Amino acid sequence: MTTGGPRWRTLVAGVFSGALFALAFPPFELPLLVPLALVPWIAALATEEKRGRGLVSGIFFGLTYWSLSIPWIYYVVTRFGGQSSAMGVLSVAMLAMFLAQWPAVVAWAVVAVAAPRSPWRFAAFPVLWVAAEHARSNVYGGFPWNLTGAALFRHAIWIQSAAFWGIYGVGFLVVTASALLAAAGVRRSGRVLAAAAVLALATGAVGAFSLATPSDRAGSPLFAALLQPNIPQESRLREERRAANYADVIEQARKAAAERPDLIVVPESAFPVYWENSRVLRRDLTDLVASCGCALLFNDVETEPGGRYYNVARLLTPTGMGQPYRKVHLVPFGEYVPLPRIFFFVRQVSTEIGEFSASEEPVVLRSGGPWAIGTGVCYEILYPLLSWKQVRDGANLLVTISNDSWYGAGGAQTQHFAGAVLRSVENGRYLLRAAITGISGIVDEKGRILAELPADRKGTLRGRVHLFSARTPWTRFGFAFSGIADALAVAVLLFGLVRWLRSRRFRLAAHG
């Protein structure tokens, strides 16, 4: 038997770890699996002799993990995309295969960088993993869905380090623990196991200290009301329901205004008409903010001469309305079809306005009062760079509005909420999330979920909000950590490539 063991071992480990890793995320939410899931695969890669087999194991990992994590893609393309069941399955498989490129590169590089059982393999894995997550968040427009740190969103003690190095750093800590556990098993080392325990204890201690340390608050708390009208997508698309849906949302907003909050947040897609072409909407919302003396943040569509459309957020106050926020990151398959040459058979799901355009840079919504709001419309709140830019531009509150009713019951709603929570810790800002069918929530500046309205339930979420102006280390130094990880990962890849080319040259010479 070779050092690498049976040929199938690494491939099976990739599948097994992929399945366990998917179970760590919503809708399953088994966070204990976050540091444990990758251990079998890392251990197998540490002893693997064949680079090609390592690469294939990464593909198997990615196919398994993503197929279990994003089954809601099937619901989207069959229910609203006009595709057959077979095309729905094919869409999930193709997207999973496309996303599998990142763990495949990680696995190849781990095997290529050093000899079997070398400690360098264990050391390389966390660096390559975090660089791969950073790349996945940005390359091809980015897909920052289910980043490792998001699996811990309900456990604030474990995500406090995001204030220093973002969600990527939280993932690095998790995967470093996984690598240490794998090394302890492969090398039969009690010292390495003790190092994993020390890392966990230190992370928990730092998290507990951070949670116990009060933040410097600016002024008195403000009162916010978040609307969750629970209008399913099917109802929104029915012409005969438009008037009734509009009346329901306006009535819910009026009831919220009667309590005189400082801010009312209406979710994405709540209104079936637009500010620019509806006199009724302009009248109703203007009267509403005048009645409560509050600010109202709502979703709209803005048009430009020449037929360009933008998905926007507007902030209306009794003194008027300023510049809207134009969405920067559009929803794949919802507002555009990614990689159209590959997914040529899938049509854009959102057909009610035409093809949306994306803004180049995010703006901060300002009211002339205390609010300076960093906004993310739907999916784009998952991009760490977006909120980072807004907070650096003066945002003292983060708000995201969403329509997740497209995605059915396959876990997308909770996965989306999970990723959004980390933005609060990274930037030291309260986060308000209003979703048309849920999940809506209020998250404090340390990532603690103060209030939550479950999916598929109508209601208004109310809570106190503090505004902060101080910058976290993450906001100050931005992507220094991920940049260093990227550079180290490139070095590992190049070193592994050199070793591979040398070994090929040696074999060719030996057989020549």
C-alpha positions as CSV (number, residue, x, y, z in Angstrom):
1,M,0.0,0.0,0.0
2,T,1.3,3.5,-0.8
3,T,1.7,6.3,1.6
4,G,-1.5,7.8,0.2
5,G,-3.5,4.7,1.2
6,P,-6.3,3.3,-1.0
7,R,-6.9,5.4,-4.2
8,W,-10.5,6.2,-3.2
9,R,-9.8,7.4,0.3
10,T,-9.1,11.1,-0.5
11,L,-12.1,11.2,-2.9
12,V,-14.5,9.7,-0.3
13,A,-13.1,12.1,2.3
14,G,-13.9,15.0,0.0
15,V,-17.5,13.8,-0.4
16,F,-17.8,13.1,3.3
17,S,-16.4,16.5,4.4
18,G,-18.5,18.3,1.8
19,A,-21.7,16.8,3.3
20,L,-20.7,17.6,6.8
21,F,-19.7,21.1,5.9
22,A,-23.2,21.7,4.3
23,L,-24.8,20.5,7.6
24,A,-23.0,23.2,9.5
25,F,-24.9,25.9,7.6
26,P,-28.6,26.7,7.6
27,P,-31.1,25.2,7.2
28,F,-29.4,22.4,9.2
29,E,-27.4,24.7,11.5
30,L,-25.1,22.3,13.3
31,P,-22.3,24.7,14.2
32,L,-20.3,22.1,16.1
33,L,-19.5,20.7,12.6
34,V,-17.9,23.9,11.5
35,P,-14.4,23.0,12.8
36,L,-14.9,19.3,12.5
37,A,-16.3,18.9,9.0
38,L,-13.1,19.5,7.1
39,V,-10.9,17.3,9.3
40,P,-11.4,14.0,7.3
41,W,-10.6,15.8,4.0
42,I,-7.6,17.7,5.3
43,A,-6.2,14.5,6.9
44,A,-6.6,12.6,3.6
45,L,-5.0,15.4,1.6
46,A,-2.1,15.5,4.0
47,T,-1.2,11.9,3.1
48,E,-2.2,11.9,-0.6
49,E,0.6,11.3,-3.1
50,K,-1.2,12.2,-6.3
51,R,-1.9,15.9,-7.1
52,G,-4.6,15.0,-9.6
53,R,-6.4,12.9,-7.1
54,G,-6.3,15.8,-4.7
55,L,-7.7,18.1,-7.3
56,V,-10.6,15.6,-8.1
57,S,-11.3,15.3,-4.3
58,G,-11.8,19.1,-4.3
59,I,-14.3,18.8,-7.1
60,F,-16.1,16.1,-5.3
61,F,-16.1,18.2,-2.1
62,G,-17.5,21.2,-4.0
63,L,-20.2,19.2,-5.8
64,T,-21.4,17.6,-2.6
65,Y,-21.3,20.8,-0.5
66,W,-22.9,23.1,-3.0
67,S,-25.6,20.6,-4.1
68,L,-26.7,20.3,-0.5
69,S,-26.4,24.0,0.2
70,I,-28.2,25.6,-2.7
71,P,-31.1,23.3,-3.7
72,W,-33.2,26.4,-3.8
73,I,-31.7,27.2,-7.2
74,Y,-33.9,24.4,-8.5
75,Y,-37.0,26.1,-7.1
76,V,-36.0,29.4,-8.6
77,V,-35.4,28.2,-12.2
78,T,-38.4,25.8,-12.3
79,R,-41.0,27.9,-10.4
80,F,-40.1,31.3,-11.8
81,G,-37.5,30.7,-14.5
82,G,-39.8,28.6,-16.8
83,Q,-37.5,25.5,-16.8
84,S,-38.3,21.8,-16.5
85,S,-37.4,19.7,-13.5
86,A,-34.5,18.2,-15.5
87,M,-33.2,21.7,-16.2
88,G,-33.6,22.6,-12.6
89,V,-31.4,19.7,-11.5
90,L,-28.9,20.6,-14.2
91,S,-28.8,24.2,-13.1
92,V,-27.9,23.1,-9.5
93,A,-25.3,20.7,-10.8
94,M,-23.7,23.1,-13.2
95,L,-23.5,25.9,-10.6
96,A,-22.1,23.5,-8.0
97,M,-19.5,22.3,-10.5
98,F,-18.6,25.9,-11.3
99,L,-18.1,26.7,-7.6
100,A,-16.1,23.5,-7.1
101,Q,-13.2,25.1,-8.8
102,W,-12.2,26.8,-5.6
103,P,-11.8,23.8,-3.3
104,A,-10.3,21.9,-6.2
105,V,-7.5,24.5,-6.5
106,V,-7.0,24.4,-2.7
107,A,-6.7,20.6,-2.7
108,W,-4.3,20.5,-5.6
109,A,-2.0,23.1,-4.0
110,V,-2.0,21.4,-0.6
111,V,-0.8,18.1,-2.2
112,A,1.6,19.9,-4.5
113,V,3.3,22.1,-1.9
114,A,5.1,19.4,0.1
115,A,5.7,15.7,0.6
116,P,3.0,13.5,2.2
117,R,2.6,14.0,6.0
118,S,4.7,17.3,5.9
119,P,3.5,19.9,8.4
120,W,3.5,22.4,5.5
121,R,0.5,20.7,4.0
122,F,-1.5,21.4,7.2
123,A,-0.2,24.9,7.4
124,A,-1.0,25.7,3.8
125,F,-4.7,24.6,3.9
126,P,-6.1,27.5,6.0
127,V,-4.2,30.1,4.0
128,L,-5.4,28.6,0.7
129,W,-9.0,28.2,2.0
130,V,-9.3,31.9,3.1
131,A,-7.8,33.1,-0.2
132,A,-10.2,30.9,-2.1
133,E,-13.2,32.4,-0.1
134,H,-11.9,35.9,-0.9
135,A,-11.6,35.0,-4.5
136,R,-15.0,33.5,-4.7
137,S,-16.4,36.7,-3.2
138,N,-15.0,38.8,-6.0
139,V,-14.1,36.9,-9.1
140,Y,-16.7,36.7,-11.9
141,G,-18.8,39.3,-10.0
142,G,-18.5,37.3,-6.8
143,F,-20.6,34.8,-4.9
144,P,-20.0,35.4,-1.2
145,W,-22.7,33.0,-0.1
146,N,-22.1,30.7,2.9
147,L,-18.6,31.9,3.7
148,T,-17.3,29.8,6.6
149,G,-17.7,32.4,9.3
150,A,-21.4,32.8,8.5
151,A,-22.2,29.4,9.9
152,L,-21.5,30.8,13.4
153,F,-24.0,33.7,13.0
154,R,-26.1,32.7,16.1
155,H,-23.0,32.4,18.3
156,A,-21.7,35.9,18.8
157,I,-18.8,34.8,21.0
158,W,-17.1,33.1,18.1
159,I,-17.4,35.9,15.6
160,Q,-16.0,38.8,17.5
161,S,-12.7,38.7,15.7
162,A,-14.5,39.8,12.6
163,A,-14.0,43.4,14.0
164,F,-10.3,42.9,13.3
165,W,-10.1,40.9,10.1
166,G,-13.6,40.4,8.8
167,I,-15.5,37.3,8.0
168,Y,-12.5,35.9,6.2
169,G,-10.5,36.0,9.4
170,V,-13.2,34.2,11.3
171,G,-13.1,31.5,8.6
172,F,-9.3,31.3,8.9
173,L,-9.6,30.6,12.6
174,V,-12.2,27.9,12.1
175,V,-10.1,26.2,9.4
176,T,-6.9,26.5,11.3
177,A,-8.6,24.6,14.1
178,S,-9.7,22.0,11.6
179,A,-6.1,21.7,10.2
180,L,-4.7,21.3,13.8
181,L,-7.2,18.6,14.6
182,A,-6.4,16.8,11.3
183,A,-2.6,17.1,12.1
184,A,-3.1,15.8,15.6
185,G,-4.8,12.7,14.1
186,V,-2.4,12.0,11.3
187,R,0.8,12.7,13.3
188,R,-0.5,11.2,16.5
189,S,0.5,14.4,18.3
190,G,-0.9,15.4,21.7
191,R,0.9,18.8,21.4
192,V,-0.9,19.7,18.2
193,L,-4.2,18.6,19.8
194,A,-3.4,20.9,22.7
195,A,-2.7,23.7,20.3
196,A,-6.2,23.3,18.8
197,A,-7.7,23.5,22.3
198,V,-5.6,26.6,23.1
199,L,-6.8,28.2,19.9
200,A,-10.5,27.5,20.7
201,L,-10.1,28.7,24.3
202,A,-8.3,31.9,23.2
203,T,-10.9,32.6,20.5
204,G,-13.7,32.1,23.1
205,A,-12.0,34.3,25.7
206,V,-11.4,37.1,23.3
207,G,-15.1,36.8,22.2
208,A,-16.4,36.9,25.7
209,F,-14.2,39.9,26.6
210,S,-15.4,41.8,23.5
211,L,-19.1,41.0,24.3
212,A,-18.6,42.2,27.9
213,T,-16.9,45.5,26.8
214,P,-19.5,48.2,26.1
215,S,-19.1,50.2,22.9
216,D,-19.0,54.0,22.9
217,R,-22.5,55.0,21.9
218,A,-23.4,58.3,20.2
219,G,-26.5,60.0,21.6
220,S,-29.8,58.4,22.7
221,P,-31.2,55.3,21.2
222,L,-33.6,55.7,18.3
223,F,-36.8,53.7,17.7
224,A,-37.0,51.6,14.4
225,A,-39.9,49.6,13.0
226,L,-39.3,47.0,10.3
227,L,-42.2,45.8,8.2
228,Q,-42.5,42.2,7.1
229,P,-45.8,42.0,5.1
230,N,-45.3,38.4,4.1
231,I,-46.5,38.7,0.5
232,P,-45.4,35.6,-1.4
233,Q,-43.9,36.0,-4.8
234,E,-46.8,34.3,-6.5
235,S,-49.1,36.9,-5.0
236,R,-46.9,39.8,-6.1
237,L,-47.0,38.5,-9.7
238,R,-50.8,38.3,-9.9
239,E,-52.2,41.4,-11.5
240,E,-55.5,41.1,-9.6
241,R,-53.6,41.2,-6.2
242,R,-51.7,44.4,-6.8
243,A,-54.2,46.8,-5.3
244,A,-54.9,44.6,-2.3
245,N,-51.2,44.0,-1.7
246,Y,-50.5,47.8,-1.9
247,A,-53.3,48.5,0.6
248,D,-52.0,45.9,3.0
249,V,-48.5,47.3,3.1
250,I,-49.7,50.9,3.4
251,E,-52.0,50.0,6.2
252,Q,-49.2,48.1,8.0
253,A,-46.9,51.2,7.6
254,R,-49.5,53.5,9.0
255,K,-50.0,51.3,12.0
256,A,-46.2,51.4,12.6
257,A,-46.2,55.2,12.1
258,A,-48.9,55.6,14.7
259,E,-46.3,54.5,17.3
260,R,-44.1,57.4,16.2
261,P,-40.8,55.6,15.5
262,D,-37.8,57.4,14.3
263,L,-37.3,55.1,11.3
264,I,-39.6,52.8,9.3
265,V,-38.1,50.3,7.0
266,V,-40.2,48.7,4.2
267,P,-38.7,45.6,2.5
268,E,-37.7,45.2,-1.1
269,S,-40.5,44.6,-3.6
270,A,-43.2,45.6,-1.1
271,F,-44.9,48.2,-3.4
272,P,-46.2,47.2,-6.8
273,V,-45.8,50.8,-8.1
274,Y,-42.9,53.2,-8.3
275,W,-42.3,56.6,-6.9
276,E,-41.6,58.2,-10.3
277,N,-44.9,57.1,-11.9
278,S,-47.3,56.8,-9.0
279,R,-49.0,59.9,-7.6
280,V,-50.8,57.7,-5.1
281,L,-47.5,56.3,-3.7
282,R,-46.0,59.7,-3.4
283,R,-49.0,61.1,-1.6
284,D,-49.4,58.2,0.8
285,L,-45.7,58.0,1.8
286,T,-45.4,61.8,2.1
287,D,-48.5,61.9,4.4
288,L,-47.1,59.0,6.4
289,V,-43.8,60.5,7.2
290,A,-45.5,63.8,8.0
291,S,-47.8,62.1,10.5
292,C,-45.0,60.6,12.5
293,G,-42.2,63.0,11.9
294,C,-40.0,60.0,11.0
295,A,-37.8,58.8,8.2
296,L,-39.0,56.0,5.8
297,L,-36.6,53.7,3.9
298,F,-38.2,51.8,1.0
299,N,-37.4,50.0,-2.2
300,D,-38.1,51.5,-5.6
301,V,-37.0,51.4,-9.3
302,E,-35.3,54.5,-10.8
303,T,-35.2,55.0,-14.5
304,E,-32.8,57.0,-16.6
305,P,-33.2,58.4,-20.1
306,G,-32.2,55.7,-22.6
307,G,-34.0,52.9,-20.7
308,R,-31.6,52.1,-17.9
309,Y,-33.2,50.8,-14.7
310,Y,-31.8,50.7,-11.2
311,N,-33.0,48.8,-8.2
312,V,-32.8,51.5,-5.5
313,A,-33.4,52.3,-1.9
314,R,-34.9,55.7,-1.1
315,L,-34.9,57.6,2.3
316,L,-37.9,59.9,2.7
317,T,-38.2,62.4,5.5
318,P,-40.6,65.2,6.4
319,T,-38.1,67.6,4.7
320,G,-37.9,65.6,1.5
321,M,-35.8,63.0,-0.2
322,G,-32.2,63.0,-1.1
323,Q,-30.1,61.0,-3.5
324,P,-31.2,57.3,-3.7
325,Y,-29.0,54.3,-3.2
326,R,-28.5,52.4,-6.4
327,K,-27.9,48.7,-6.1
328,V,-24.3,47.7,-6.9
329,H,-24.4,43.9,-6.9
330,L,-27.3,42.3,-8.8
331,V,-28.8,39.0,-7.9
332,P,-27.6,36.1,-10.0
333,F,-30.5,34.4,-11.8
334,G,-32.9,37.0,-10.2
335,E,-31.8,40.3,-11.9
336,Y,-29.3,38.9,-14.4
337,V,-28.1,35.5,-15.6
338,P,-24.5,34.9,-14.7
339,L,-22.2,33.3,-17.3
340,P,-24.9,33.4,-20.0
341,R,-22.8,31.3,-22.3
342,I,-23.0,28.5,-19.8
343,F,-26.5,29.1,-18.5
344,F,-27.9,30.0,-21.9
345,F,-31.1,28.0,-21.2
346,V,-32.1,30.0,-18.0
347,R,-34.0,33.3,-18.4
348,Q,-33.8,36.1,-15.9
349,V,-36.3,35.5,-13.1
350,S,-37.3,39.2,-12.5
351,T,-39.2,40.2,-15.7
352,E,-41.4,42.9,-14.3
353,I,-39.1,45.9,-15.3
354,G,-36.5,44.6,-17.8
355,E,-32.8,44.2,-17.3
356,F,-31.4,46.1,-14.3
357,S,-28.2,48.1,-14.4
358,A,-25.7,48.1,-11.6
359,S,-24.2,51.2,-10.0
360,E,-20.4,51.5,-9.9
361,E,-20.1,52.6,-6.2
362,P,-22.4,52.5,-3.1
363,V,-23.6,55.8,-1.5
364,V,-24.7,56.6,2.0
365,L,-28.3,57.6,2.5
366,R,-28.5,60.8,4.6
367,S,-31.6,62.4,6.1
368,G,-30.3,65.7,7.2
369,G,-30.8,64.4,10.7
370,P,-29.0,61.7,12.7
371,W,-29.2,59.0,10.1
372,A,-26.4,58.1,7.8
373,I,-27.4,54.8,6.5
374,G,-25.3,52.2,4.6
375,T,-27.8,50.2,2.6
376,G,-27.6,46.8,1.0
377,V,-30.5,45.8,-1.3
378,C,-31.1,42.0,-0.9
379,Y,-28.2,39.7,-1.8
380,E,-25.5,42.5,-1.9
381,I,-25.4,42.8,1.9
382,L,-23.3,39.6,1.7
383,Y,-20.4,41.6,0.1
384,P,-18.1,42.7,2.9
385,L,-16.6,45.4,0.7
386,L,-19.9,47.2,0.3
387,S,-20.6,47.9,3.9
388,W,-16.9,48.6,4.5
389,K,-17.0,51.4,2.0
390,Q,-20.2,52.9,3.3
391,V,-19.0,52.9,6.9
392,R,-15.7,54.6,5.8
393,D,-17.9,57.2,4.1
394,G,-19.7,57.9,7.3
395,A,-22.5,55.4,7.7
396,N,-23.6,55.1,11.4
397,L,-26.2,52.4,10.7
398,L,-26.5,49.5,8.3
399,V,-29.9,48.6,6.8
400,T,-30.7,45.9,4.3
401,I,-34.0,45.3,2.5
402,S,-34.7,42.0,0.8
403,N,-37.2,39.9,-1.2
404,D,-36.3,36.3,-0.5
405,S,-39.7,35.0,-1.5
406,W,-38.2,33.8,-4.8
407,Y,-36.2,31.0,-3.1
408,G,-38.8,28.8,-1.5
409,A,-38.1,26.7,1.6
410,G,-34.7,25.4,0.6
411,G,-32.7,27.3,3.2
412,A,-31.9,30.5,1.3
413,Q,-33.7,32.8,3.7
414,T,-31.7,31.7,6.7
415,Q,-28.5,31.5,4.8
416,H,-29.0,35.1,3.6
417,F,-29.7,36.3,7.1
418,A,-26.7,34.5,8.4
419,G,-24.3,36.2,6.1
420,A,-25.7,39.6,6.8
421,V,-25.1,39.3,10.5
422,L,-21.3,39.4,10.1
423,R,-21.5,43.0,8.6
424,S,-22.5,44.3,12.0
425,V,-19.4,42.9,13.8
426,E,-17.0,43.8,11.0
427,N,-18.0,47.5,11.1
428,G,-19.3,48.0,14.7
429,R,-22.7,49.1,13.5
430,Y,-26.3,48.0,14.2
431,L,-27.8,46.1,11.3
432,L,-31.5,46.3,10.5
433,R,-32.9,43.7,8.0
434,A,-36.5,43.9,6.6
435,A,-37.5,41.1,4.3
436,I,-40.8,40.8,2.5
437,T,-41.4,37.2,3.7
438,G,-38.6,37.1,6.3
439,I,-36.2,36.7,7.9
440,S,-36.3,40.2,9.4
441,G,-34.0,41.1,12.3
442,I,-32.3,43.7,14.5
443,V,-28.6,42.9,15.2
444,D,-26.4,45.0,17.5
445,E,-22.9,46.2,16.8
446,K,-21.4,43.0,18.2
447,G,-23.5,40.6,16.1
448,R,-26.0,39.7,18.7
449,I,-29.5,39.1,17.3
450,L,-31.7,41.3,19.5
451,A,-35.0,40.6,17.6
452,E,-36.0,38.3,14.8
453,L,-39.2,37.7,12.9
454,P,-39.2,34.2,11.4
455,A,-39.8,33.5,7.7
456,D,-43.3,33.3,6.3
457,R,-45.0,35.3,9.0
458,K,-46.5,38.8,8.8
459,G,-45.5,41.3,11.4
460,T,-43.7,44.5,12.4
461,L,-40.4,44.2,14.2
462,R,-39.7,47.0,16.6
463,G,-36.6,47.9,18.5
464,R,-34.1,50.4,19.8
465,V,-31.1,51.3,17.7
466,H,-27.9,52.9,18.7
467,L,-25.8,54.9,16.2
468,F,-22.0,54.6,16.2
469,S,-19.3,56.6,14.7
470,A,-16.1,54.8,15.8
471,R,-14.3,52.6,13.3
472,T,-13.3,49.1,14.0
473,P,-9.8,47.8,13.1
474,W,-11.5,46.1,10.1
475,T,-13.0,49.4,8.9
476,R,-9.6,51.1,9.4
477,F,-7.3,48.6,7.8
478,G,-9.8,46.9,5.5
479,F,-8.6,43.9,3.6
480,A,-5.0,43.8,4.8
481,F,-5.5,40.3,6.2
482,S,-7.2,38.8,3.1
483,G,-4.6,40.6,0.9
484,I,-1.8,38.9,2.9
485,A,-3.6,35.6,2.6
486,D,-4.0,36.1,-1.1
487,A,-0.2,36.8,-1.5
488,L,0.7,33.7,0.6
489,A,-1.7,31.5,-1.4
490,V,-0.2,32.7,-4.7
491,A,3.2,31.8,-3.3
492,V,2.0,28.4,-2.2
493,L,0.5,27.8,-5.7
494,L,3.7,28.9,-7.5
495,F,5.9,26.7,-5.2
496,G,3.6,23.8,-5.8
497,L,3.7,24.4,-9.5
498,V,7.5,24.5,-9.5
499,R,7.7,21.2,-7.5
500,W,5.3,19.6,-10.0
501,L,7.3,20.8,-13.0
502,R,10.5,19.5,-11.4
503,S,9.0,16.1,-10.7
504,R,7.7,15.9,-14.2
505,R,11.1,16.8,-15.6
506,F,12.8,14.2,-13.3
507,R,10.4,11.5,-14.4
508,L,10.8,12.3,-18.1
509,A,14.6,12.3,-17.7
510,A,14.4,8.9,-15.9
511,H,12.4,7.4,-18.7
512,G,14.4,9.1,-21.4
